[in-house]
Every structure is written in C-alpha cells, then in structure tokens.
Amino acid sequence: MEPNNNISTPDDGKTVGIISYLTIVGWLIAYFAMHNEKKTEQGSYQLRQTLLFYIVSIGFFVIWRVVIVALLFTSLTMLALAGTIIWIVDIGFFVLWLLGFIGAVNGQKKPIPLIGDMAQTMFPGI
C-alpha cells in the first residue's frame, strides 16, 4: 500500500511561530511566505511578539554600540563596565527569546516577559 501524500493537516500557526523566531530573515519568511496565505491566530500572536522583540533588541544593540564608541575616548574602566552591562543584557535577551521560542514550539500563546503583551496591542494588523 502506497502512502497517501495528499493528507492535509490543519496548520494552527505553530510553524509560522517557530520560523519567526529563527532570525529576522525567518520572521520575513514566516510573515510574507506563510502567514499572508493562511492567517491564524497563533501565527499572528507569535509574529507580533517576535517583531517587537527584534525591534527592541536591534535598538538596544545600536544604542549600546554608540555608547561604547563614545566610551572608547573616555576611560577603560567605563568601557569595561559598559561591556559587562551589555553582556548581562544580551543574556537577558537570549532568555526572553528562548521563553518565546519554547512557547511557539509548544503552540502556546504565552507572552514574552516585558514585551509580549505590549506587542499584541502595538501591531494589531498582523
């Protein structure tokens, strides 16, 4: 007996959510190639969260890199302190990303701490 390759399974948006967490390119693929064709509540939820997560993390990256360049001309102690703060915040961003990713893998609409609820109100059109 040959396998039936035409079996369709309902997509609950879980795949869109998972792919959206895999870099900004993953977000773009999830939104334009997958979500536009078949919008789901779960997919929309995860796309909104990851969009705000990427905006906040890129904003932090840019701002702190400008601060580091400014500190290069002042003191090495301040530069070391800034580097330590950046390292700690980067670990925090990774933990937030991981919590969101785990929620997407499990198909849960669980908000990322600090930004998840805000993302749902900021991007209602997604």
N, CA, C and O atoms as a GROMACS GRO file, in nm:
protein
  504
    1MET      N    1   0.084  -0.117   0.000
    1MET     CA    2   0.000   0.000   0.000
    1MET      C    3   0.090   0.124   0.000
    1MET      O    4   0.181   0.136   0.081
    2GLU      N    5   0.062   0.215  -0.090
    2GLU     CA    6   0.142   0.337  -0.101
    2GLU      C    7   0.091   0.441  -0.001
    2GLU      O    8  -0.028   0.449   0.026
    3PRO      N    9   0.186   0.521   0.054
    3PRO     CA   10   0.142   0.625   0.148
    3PRO      C   11   0.065   0.734   0.074
    3PRO      O   12   0.095   0.766  -0.041
    4ASN      N   13  -0.032   0.790   0.140
    4ASN     CA   14  -0.113   0.897   0.085
    4ASN      C   15  -0.045   1.030   0.116
    4ASN      O   16  -0.049   1.076   0.230
    5ASN      N   17   0.017   1.090   0.017
    5ASN     CA   18   0.087   1.216   0.036
    5ASN      C   19  -0.007   1.336   0.028
    5ASN      O   20   0.038   1.450   0.044
    6ASN      N   21  -0.133   1.314   0.003
    6ASN     CA   22  -0.228   1.424  -0.010
    6ASN      C   23  -0.303   1.452   0.120
    6ASN      O   24  -0.399   1.529   0.121
    7ILE      N   25  -0.260   1.390   0.227
    7ILE     CA   26  -0.326   1.413   0.355
    7ILE      C   27  -0.294   1.554   0.401
    7ILE      O   28  -0.177   1.591   0.412
    8SER      N   29  -0.396   1.631   0.428
    8SER     CA   30  -0.371   1.767   0.475
    8SER      C   31  -0.398   1.773   0.625
    8SER      O   32  -0.498   1.720   0.674
    9THR      N   33  -0.308   1.837   0.694
    9THR     CA   34  -0.326   1.855   0.838
    9THR      C   35  -0.348   2.002   0.864
    9THR      O   36  -0.286   2.087   0.800
   10PRO      N   37  -0.436   2.034   0.956
   10PRO     CA   38  -0.461   2.175   0.984
   10PRO      C   39  -0.338   2.240   1.047
   10PRO      O   40  -0.279   2.188   1.141
   11ASP      N   41  -0.299   2.355   0.993
   11ASP     CA   42  -0.187   2.429   1.048
   11ASP      C   43  -0.243   2.530   1.146
   11ASP      O   44  -0.321   2.618   1.109
   12ASP      N   45  -0.203   2.516   1.270
   12ASP     CA   46  -0.255   2.606   1.373
   12ASP      C   47  -0.166   2.730   1.391
   12ASP      O   48  -0.182   2.803   1.489
   13GLY      N   49  -0.074   2.753   1.300
   13GLY     CA   50   0.014   2.869   1.311
   13GLY      C   51   0.142   2.840   1.386
   13GLY      O   52   0.226   2.928   1.402
   14LYS      N   53   0.157   2.719   1.433
   14LYS     CA   54   0.274   2.680   1.510
   14LYS      C   55   0.401   2.693   1.426
   14LYS      O   56   0.503   2.743   1.476
   15THR      N   57   0.398   2.650   1.302
   15THR     CA   58   0.514   2.658   1.214
   15THR      C   59   0.554   2.802   1.188
   15THR      O   60   0.672   2.834   1.189
   16VAL      N   61   0.457   2.888   1.166
   16VAL     CA   62   0.485   3.031   1.146
   16VAL      C   63   0.554   3.086   1.269
   16VAL      O   64   0.651   3.161   1.258
   17GLY      N   65   0.504   3.051   1.387
   17GLY     CA   66   0.563   3.098   1.511
   17GLY      C   67   0.706   3.053   1.529
   17GLY      O   68   0.792   3.132   1.567
   18ILE      N   69   0.731   2.928   1.501
   18ILE     CA   70   0.867   2.874   1.518
   18ILE      C   71   0.963   2.942   1.421
   18ILE      O   72   1.071   2.985   1.461
   19ILE      N   73   0.925   2.952   1.296
   19ILE     CA   74   1.013   3.012   1.195
   19ILE      C   75   1.038   3.160   1.224
   19ILE      O   76   1.146   3.211   1.197
   20SER      N   77   0.938   3.228   1.279
   20SER     CA   78   0.956   3.372   1.309
   20SER      C   79   1.063   3.396   1.414
   20SER      O   80   1.120   3.505   1.419
   21TYR      N   81   1.091   3.299   1.498
   21TYR     CA   82   1.195   3.313   1.599
   21TYR      C   83   1.335   3.285   1.544
   21TYR      O   84   1.435   3.311   1.612
   22LEU      N   85   1.344   3.233   1.423
   22LEU     CA   86   1.475   3.197   1.367
   22LEU      C   87   1.529   3.312   1.283
   22LEU      O   88   1.529   3.304   1.160
   23THR      N   89   1.575   3.416   1.346
   23THR     CA   90   1.634   3.536   1.286
   23THR      C   91   1.530   3.624   1.219
   23THR      O   92   1.415   3.585   1.203
   24ILE      N   93   1.572   3.742   1.182
   24ILE     CA   94   1.483   3.837   1.116
   24ILE      C   95   1.443   3.784   0.978
   24ILE      O   96   1.330   3.805   0.935
   25VAL      N   97   1.533   3.717   0.912
   25VAL     CA   98   1.500   3.656   0.782
   25VAL      C   99   1.390   3.552   0.801
   25VAL      O  100   1.299   3.542   0.719
   26GLY      N  101   1.398   3.476   0.909
   26GLY     CA  102   1.293   3.380   0.940
   26GLY      C  103   1.159   3.448   0.963
   26GLY      O  104   1.055   3.398   0.920
   27TRP      N  105   1.162   3.565   1.030
   27TRP     CA  106   1.039   3.640   1.051
   27TRP      C  107   0.979   3.683   0.918
   27TRP      O  108   0.859   3.670   0.896
   28LEU      N  109   1.064   3.734   0.828
   28LEU     CA  110   1.017   3.779   0.697
   28LEU      C  111   0.957   3.663   0.617
   28LEU      O  112   0.853   3.679   0.554
   29ILE      N  113   1.023   3.549   0.621
   29ILE     CA  114   0.971   3.430   0.552
   29ILE      C  115   0.837   3.388   0.612
   29ILE      O  116   0.741   3.360   0.540
   30ALA      N  117   0.832   3.383   0.746
   30ALA     CA  118   0.709   3.341   0.812
   30ALA      C  119   0.594   3.435   0.779
   30ALA      O  120   0.482   3.391   0.757
   31TYR      N  121   0.622   3.564   0.776
   31TYR     CA  122   0.515   3.661   0.751
   31TYR      C  123   0.472   3.662   0.605
   31TYR      O  124   0.354   3.646   0.574
   32PHE      N  125   0.568   3.682   0.514
   32PHE     CA  126   0.532   3.702   0.374
   32PHE      C  127   0.502   3.572   0.300
   32PHE      O  128   0.413   3.569   0.215
   33ALA      N  129   0.574   3.466   0.329
   33ALA     CA  130   0.556   3.343   0.253
   33ALA      C  131   0.452   3.249   0.314
   33ALA      O  132   0.391   3.169   0.244
   34MET      N  133   0.432   3.259   0.446
   34MET     CA  134   0.344   3.161   0.509
   34MET      C  135   0.218   3.224   0.569
   34MET      O  136   0.108   3.171   0.552
   35HIS      N  137   0.234   3.335   0.638
   35HIS     CA  138   0.122   3.392   0.711
   35HIS      C  139   0.024   3.466   0.621
   35HIS      O  140  -0.096   3.463   0.646
   36ASN      N  141   0.073   3.533   0.519
   36ASN     CA  142  -0.016   3.606   0.429
   36ASN      C  143  -0.113   3.515   0.357
   36ASN      O  144  -0.225   3.555   0.328
   37GLU      N  145  -0.070   3.393   0.329
   37GLU     CA  146  -0.155   3.298   0.259
   37GLU      C  147  -0.264   3.240   0.349
   37GLU      O  148  -0.378   3.220   0.306
   38LYS      N  149  -0.228   3.213   0.473
   38LYS     CA  150  -0.321   3.148   0.564
   38LYS      C  151  -0.299   3.202   0.704
   38LYS      O  152  -0.217   3.150   0.780
   39LYS      N  153  -0.372   3.307   0.737
   39LYS     CA  154  -0.356   3.370   0.868
   39LYS      C  155  -0.422   3.285   0.977
   39LYS      O  156  -0.534   3.235   0.961
   40THR      N  157  -0.349   3.271   1.086
   40THR     CA  158  -0.403   3.202   1.203
   40THR      C  159  -0.381   3.289   1.325
   40THR      O  160  -0.292   3.375   1.327
   41GLU      N  161  -0.460   3.266   1.425
   41GLU     CA  162  -0.448   3.343   1.549
   41GLU      C  163  -0.312   3.319   1.615
   41GLU      O  164  -0.248   3.413   1.662
   42GLN      N  165  -0.269   3.195   1.618
   42GLN     CA  166  -0.139   3.160   1.679
   42GLN      C  167  -0.024   3.224   1.600
   42GLN      O  168   0.069   3.279   1.660
   43GLY      N  169  -0.030   3.216   1.470
   43GLY     CA  170   0.075   3.275   1.387
   43GLY      C  171   0.084   3.425   1.406
   43GLY      O  172   0.193   3.480   1.419
   44SER      N  173  -0.031   3.492   1.408
   44SER     CA  174  -0.034   3.637   1.429
   44SER      C  175   0.024   3.673   1.565
   44SER      O  176   0.102   3.768   1.577
   45TYR      N  177  -0.013   3.597   1.666
   45TYR     CA  178   0.035   3.623   1.802
   45TYR      C  179   0.188   3.617   1.807
   45TYR      O  180   0.253   3.707   1.861
   46GLN      N  181   0.244   3.510   1.752
   46GLN     CA  182   0.390   3.492   1.757
   46GLN      C  183   0.462   3.595   1.670
   46GLN      O  184   0.568   3.644   1.708
   47LEU      N  185   0.406   3.629   1.554
   47LEU     CA  186   0.468   3.729   1.467
   47LEU      C  187   0.474   3.866   1.535
   47LEU      O  188   0.573   3.937   1.523
   48ARG      N  189   0.367   3.902   1.605
   48ARG     CA  190   0.367   4.031   1.675
   48ARG      C  191   0.475   4.033   1.784
   48ARG      O  192   0.547   4.132   1.800
   49GLN      N  193   0.484   3.924   1.858
   49GLN     CA  194   0.586   3.917   1.965
   49GLN      C  195   0.727   3.925   1.909
   49GLN      O  196   0.809   4.002   1.958
   50THR      N  197   0.754   3.847   1.808
   50THR     CA  198   0.890   3.846   1.756
   50THR      C  199   0.925   3.977   1.689
   50THR      O  200   1.040   4.020   1.693
   51LEU      N  201   0.828   4.043   1.626
   51LEU     CA  202   0.857   4.172   1.564
   51LEU      C  203   0.902   4.273   1.670
   51LEU      O  204   1.004   4.341   1.651
   52LEU      N  205   0.829   4.285   1.779
   52LEU     CA  206   0.870   4.378   1.883
   52LEU      C  207   1.001   4.335   1.948
   52LEU      O  208   1.084   4.419   1.981
   53PHE      N  209   1.020   4.206   1.966
   53PHE     CA  210   1.146   4.156   2.022
   53PHE      C  211   1.264   4.199   1.934
   53PHE      O  212   1.365   4.248   1.985
   54TYR      N  213   1.251   4.182   1.803
   54TYR     CA  214   1.360   4.221   1.713
   54TYR      C  215   1.381   4.373   1.713
   54TYR      O  216   1.496   4.418   1.709
   55ILE      N  217   1.275   4.450   1.717
   55ILE     CA  218   1.288   4.596   1.719
   55ILE      C  219   1.362   4.640   1.846
   55ILE      O  220   1.454   4.722   1.839
   56VAL      N  221   1.321   4.587   1.960
   56VAL     CA  222   1.384   4.625   2.087
   56VAL      C  223   1.530   4.579   2.092
   56VAL      O  224   1.617   4.656   2.134
   57SER      N  225   1.557   4.458   2.050
   57SER     CA  226   1.695   4.408   2.058
   57SER      C  227   1.787   4.480   1.961
   57SER      O  228   1.902   4.507   1.994
   58ILE      N  229   1.740   4.511   1.842
   58ILE     CA  230   1.823   4.586   1.746
   58ILE      C  231   1.844   4.729   1.796
   58ILE      O  232   1.954   4.784   1.785
   59GLY      N  233   1.739   4.790   1.851
   59GLY     CA  234   1.753   4.924   1.908
   59GLY      C  235   1.854   4.927   2.020
   59GLY      O  236   1.937   5.017   2.027
   60PHE      N  237   1.848   4.827   2.107
   60PHE     CA  238   1.946   4.819   2.216
   60PHE      C  239   2.087   4.802   2.161
   60PHE      O  240   2.181   4.866   2.207
   61PHE      N  241   2.101   4.715   2.063
   61PHE     CA  242   2.232   4.691   2.002
   61PHE      C  243   2.291   4.821   1.946
   61PHE      O  244   2.407   4.852   1.971
   62VAL      N  245   2.212   4.896   1.872
   62VAL     CA  246   2.261   5.020   1.810
   62VAL      C  247   2.297   5.124   1.916
   62VAL      O  248   2.404   5.184   1.910
   63ILE      N  249   2.209   5.144   2.012
   63ILE     CA  250   2.234   5.244   2.116
   63ILE      C  251   2.358   5.211   2.196
   63ILE      O  252   2.441   5.298   2.221
   64TRP      N  253   2.372   5.086   2.238
   64TRP     CA  254   2.488   5.050   2.318
   64TRP      C  255   2.617   5.053   2.239
   64TRP      O  256   2.722   5.082   2.296
   65ARG      N  257   2.612   5.026   2.113
   65ARG     CA  258   2.735   5.034   2.034
   65ARG      C  259   2.780   5.180   2.020
   65ARG      O  260   2.900   5.207   2.017
   66VAL      N  261   2.686   5.272   2.010
   66VAL     CA  262   2.720   5.416   2.007
   66VAL      C  263   2.781   5.456   2.141
   66VAL      O  264   2.879   5.531   2.144
   67VAL      N  265   2.724   5.407   2.251
   67VAL     CA  266   2.778   5.437   2.384
   67VAL      C  267   2.921   5.383   2.396
   67VAL      O  268   3.008   5.451   2.451
   68ILE      N  269   2.944   5.265   2.348
   68ILE     CA  270   3.079   5.206   2.356
   68ILE      C  271   3.179   5.289   2.277
   68ILE      O  272   3.290   5.312   2.325
   69VAL      N  273   3.143   5.332   2.160
   69VAL     CA  274   3.234   5.415   2.081
   69VAL      C  275   3.265   5.544   2.156
   69VAL      O  276   3.380   5.589   2.156
   70ALA      N  277   3.165   5.603   2.219
   70ALA     CA  278   3.188   5.726   2.296
   70ALA      C  279   3.279   5.697   2.416
   70ALA      O  280   3.364   5.780   2.450
   71LEU      N  281   3.262   5.581   2.478
   71LEU     CA  282   3.345   5.548   2.594
   71LEU      C  283   3.489   5.514   2.556
   71LEU      O  284   3.579   5.523   2.639
   72LEU      N  285   3.511   5.477   2.432
   72LEU     CA  286   3.648   5.450   2.387
   72LEU      C  287   3.738   5.572   2.406
   72LEU      O  288   3.859   5.559   2.424
   73PHE      N  289   3.677   5.689   2.402
   73PHE     CA  290   3.755   5.812   2.414
   73PHE      C  291   3.760   5.864   2.557
   73PHE      O  292   3.820   5.969   2.581
   74THR      N  293   3.699   5.794   2.652
   74THR     CA  294   3.700   5.842   2.790
   74THR      C  295   3.786   5.756   2.880
   74THR      O  296   3.903   5.789   2.904
   75SER      N  297   3.733   5.646   2.928
   75SER     CA  298   3.810   5.566   3.023
   75SER      C  299   3.790   5.417   2.998
   75SER      O  300   3.682   5.373   2.958
   76LEU      N  301   3.894   5.342   3.022
   76LEU     CA  302   3.886   5.197   3.005
   76LEU      C  303   3.797   5.133   3.111
   76LEU      O  304   3.735   5.029   3.086
   77THR      N  305   3.791   5.192   3.228
   77THR     CA  306   3.705   5.140   3.334
   77THR      C  307   3.559   5.148   3.292
   77THR      O  308   3.484   5.052   3.309
   78MET      N  309   3.519   5.262   3.238
   78MET     CA  310   3.381   5.278   3.192
   78MET      C  311   3.352   5.185   3.074
   78MET      O  312   3.241   5.131   3.062
   79LEU      N  313   3.449   5.166   2.989
   79LEU     CA  314   3.434   5.076   2.876
   79LEU      C  315   3.412   4.933   2.924
   79LEU      O  316   3.328   4.861   2.872
   80ALA      N  317   3.490   4.892   3.025
   80ALA     CA  318   3.475   4.757   3.081
   80ALA      C  319   3.339   4.741   3.148
   80ALA      O  320   3.275   4.636   3.135
   81LEU      N  321   3.293   4.844   3.218
   81LEU     CA  322   3.162   4.840   3.282
   81LEU      C  323   3.051   4.828   3.177
   81LEU      O  324   2.959   4.749   3.192
   82ALA      N  325   3.062   4.907   3.071
   82ALA     CA  326   2.963   4.902   2.963
   82ALA      C  327   2.962   4.764   2.899
   82ALA      O  328   2.856   4.710   2.868
   83GLY      N  329   3.081   4.707   2.878
   83GLY     CA  330   3.090   4.573   2.819
   83GLY      C  331   3.023   4.469   2.906
   83GLY      O  332   2.957   4.378   2.856
   84THR      N  333   3.038   4.481   3.037
   84THR     CA  334   2.976   4.388   3.131
   84THR      C  335   2.824   4.403   3.127
   84THR      O  336   2.751   4.304   3.127
   85ILE      N  337   2.777   4.526   3.125
   85ILE     CA  338   2.632   4.551   3.119
   85ILE      C  339   2.574   4.493   2.990
   85ILE      O  340   2.468   4.430   2.991
   86ILE      N  341   2.642   4.514   2.880
   86ILE     CA  342   2.595   4.460   2.752
   86ILE      C  343   2.589   4.308   2.756
   86ILE      O  344   2.493   4.248   2.707
   87TRP      N  345   2.689   4.247   2.814
   87TRP     CA  346   2.693   4.100   2.824
   87TRP      C  347   2.573   4.050   2.904
   87TRP      O  348   2.509   3.952   2.865
   88ILE      N  349   2.543   4.116   3.016
   88ILE     CA  350   2.430   4.075   3.100
   88ILE      C  351   2.298   4.094   3.026
   88ILE      O  352   2.211   4.007   3.030
   89VAL      N  353   2.283   4.208   2.959
   89VAL     CA  354   2.158   4.235   2.886
   89VAL      C  355   2.143   4.137   2.769
   89VAL      O  356   2.032   4.092   2.740
   90ASP      N  357   2.253   4.104   2.702
   90ASP     CA  358   2.246   4.006   2.593
   90ASP      C  359   2.198   3.870   2.644
   90ASP      O  360   2.122   3.802   2.576
   91ILE      N  361   2.243   3.831   2.762
   91ILE     CA  362   2.194   3.705   2.821
   91ILE      C  363   2.045   3.717   2.849
   91ILE      O  364   1.969   3.622   2.827
   92GLY      N  365   2.002   3.835   2.898
   92GLY     CA  366   1.860   3.858   2.921
   92GLY      C  367   1.778   3.846   2.792
   92GLY      O  368   1.671   3.786   2.791
   93PHE      N  369   1.830   3.906   2.684
   93PHE     CA  370   1.760   3.894   2.555
   93PHE      C  371   1.753   3.748   2.511
   93PHE      O  372   1.651   3.705   2.458
   94PHE      N  373   1.860   3.672   2.532
   94PHE     CA  374   1.858   3.531   2.494
   94PHE      C  375   1.752   3.454   2.575
   94PHE      O  376   1.682   3.370   2.520
   95VAL      N  377   1.742   3.483   2.704
   95VAL     CA  378   1.642   3.416   2.788
   95VAL      C  379   1.501   3.451   2.740
   95VAL      O  380   1.415   3.363   2.730
   96LEU      N  381   1.477   3.580   2.708
   96LEU     CA  382   1.346   3.619   2.657
   96LEU      C  383   1.316   3.548   2.525
   96LEU      O  384   1.204   3.501   2.503
   97TRP      N  385   1.416   3.542   2.437
   97TRP     CA  386   1.398   3.474   2.308
   97TRP      C  387   1.366   3.327   2.332
   97TRP      O  388   1.276   3.272   2.268
   98LEU      N  389   1.439   3.264   2.423
   98LEU     CA  390   1.420   3.123   2.450
   98LEU      C  391   1.279   3.095   2.505
   98LEU      O  392   1.215   2.998   2.466
   99LEU      N  393   1.232   3.180   2.596
   99LEU     CA  394   1.097   3.163   2.650
   99LEU      C  395   0.992   3.175   2.540
   99LEU      O  396   0.897   3.096   2.534
  100GLY      N  397   1.010   3.273   2.453
  100GLY     CA  398   0.916   3.288   2.341
  100GLY      C  399   0.922   3.171   2.246
  100GLY      O  400   0.818   3.122   2.200
  101PHE      N  401   1.042   3.125   2.215
  101PHE     CA  402   1.060   3.012   2.123
  101PHE      C  403   0.996   2.886   2.179
  101PHE      O  404   0.930   2.812   2.106
  102ILE      N  405   1.017   2.861   2.307
  102ILE     CA  406   0.957   2.743   2.370
  102ILE      C  407   0.805   2.751   2.363
  102ILE      O  408   0.738   2.651   2.336
  103GLY      N  409   0.750   2.870   2.387
  103GLY     CA  410   0.605   2.887   2.375
  103GLY      C  411   0.556   2.859   2.234
  103GLY      O  412   0.452   2.797   2.216
  104ALA      N  413   0.633   2.905   2.133
  104ALA     CA  414   0.594   2.881   1.993
  104ALA      C  415   0.601   2.732   1.960
  104ALA      O  416   0.513   2.680   1.892
  105VAL      N  417   0.705   2.664   2.007
  105VAL     CA  418   0.720   2.520   1.980
  105VAL      C  419   0.604   2.443   2.042
  105VAL      O  420   0.554   2.346   1.984
  106ASN      N  421   0.563   2.486   2.161
  106ASN     CA  422   0.452   2.418   2.229
  106ASN      C  423   0.315   2.462   2.180
  106ASN      O  424   0.213   2.410   2.226
  107GLY      N  425   0.311   2.560   2.088
  107GLY     CA  426   0.184   2.607   2.035
  107GLY      C  427   0.105   2.689   2.135
  107GLY      O  428  -0.017   2.696   2.127
  108GLN      N  429   0.174   2.752   2.229
  108GLN     CA  430   0.108   2.832   2.332
  108GLN      C  431   0.112   2.980   2.296
  108GLN      O  432   0.207   3.027   2.234
  109LYS      N  433   0.009   3.050   2.336
  109LYS     CA  434   0.010   3.195   2.323
  109LYS      C  435   0.052   3.253   2.457
  109LYS      O  436  -0.029   3.310   2.531
  110LYS      N  437   0.179   3.236   2.486
  110LYS     CA  438   0.235   3.280   2.613
  110LYS      C  439   0.322   3.403   2.586
  110LYS      O  440   0.416   3.396   2.508
  111PRO      N  441   0.290   3.517   2.649
  111PRO     CA  442   0.366   3.640   2.619
  111PRO      C  443   0.510   3.634   2.669
  111PRO      O  444   0.539   3.580   2.776
  112ILE      N  445   0.598   3.691   2.588
  112ILE     CA  446   0.737   3.707   2.631
  112ILE      C  447   0.735   3.810   2.744
  112ILE      O  448   0.671   3.914   2.730
  113PRO      N  449   0.803   3.783   2.856
  113PRO     CA  450   0.805   3.881   2.965
  113PRO      C  451   0.853   4.018   2.917
  113PRO      O  452   0.941   4.027   2.831
  114LEU      N  453   0.796   4.121   2.971
  114LEU     CA  454   0.829   4.261   2.947
  114LEU      C  455   0.773   4.318   2.817
  114LEU      O  456   0.736   4.435   2.814
  115ILE      N  457   0.765   4.241   2.710
  115ILE     CA  458   0.724   4.298   2.582
  115ILE      C  459   0.607   4.225   2.516
  115ILE      O  460   0.546   4.280   2.425
  116GLY      N  461   0.576   4.106   2.557
  116GLY     CA  462   0.476   4.024   2.488
  116GLY      C  463   0.338   4.087   2.482
  116GLY      O  464   0.276   4.090   2.376
  117ASP      N  465   0.289   4.136   2.595
  117ASP     CA  466   0.156   4.196   2.597
  117ASP      C  467   0.154   4.327   2.517
  117ASP      O  468   0.056   4.357   2.448
  118MET      N  469   0.262   4.403   2.527
  118MET     CA  470   0.271   4.529   2.454
  118MET      C  471   0.270   4.506   2.303
  118MET      O  472   0.210   4.583   2.228
  119ALA      N  473   0.334   4.399   2.259
  119ALA     CA  474   0.340   4.367   2.116
  119ALA      C  475   0.202   4.340   2.060
  119ALA      O  476   0.175   4.373   1.944
  120GLN      N  477   0.116   4.280   2.139
  120GLN     CA  478  -0.017   4.245   2.090
  120GLN      C  479  -0.102   4.370   2.064
  120GLN      O  480  -0.190   4.368   1.977
  121THR      N  481  -0.076   4.477   2.137
  121THR     CA  482  -0.153   4.599   2.115
  121THR      C  483  -0.085   4.692   2.014
  121THR      O  484  -0.151   4.774   1.951
  122MET      N  485   0.045   4.679   1.998
  122MET     CA  486   0.119   4.768   1.908
  122MET      C  487   0.101   4.730   1.761
  122MET      O  488   0.104   4.817   1.674
  123PHE      N  489   0.084   4.603   1.733
  123PHE     CA  490   0.078   4.555   1.594
  123PHE      C  491  -0.052   4.477   1.568
  123PHE      O  492  -0.047   4.358   1.536
  124PRO      N  493  -0.167   4.542   1.582
  124PRO     CA  494  -0.292   4.468   1.565
  124PRO      C  495  -0.318   4.423   1.421
  124PRO      O  496  -0.400   4.334   1.398
  125GLY      N  497  -0.250   4.482   1.323
  125GLY     CA  498  -0.274   4.449   1.183
  125GLY      C  499  -0.205   4.323   1.135
  125GLY      O  500  -0.226   4.279   1.022
  126ILE      N  501  -0.123   4.264   1.220
  126ILE     CA  502  -0.052   4.142   1.178
  126ILE      C  503  -0.138   4.022   1.206
  126ILE      O  504  -0.098   3.909   1.179
   0.00000   0.00000   0.00000
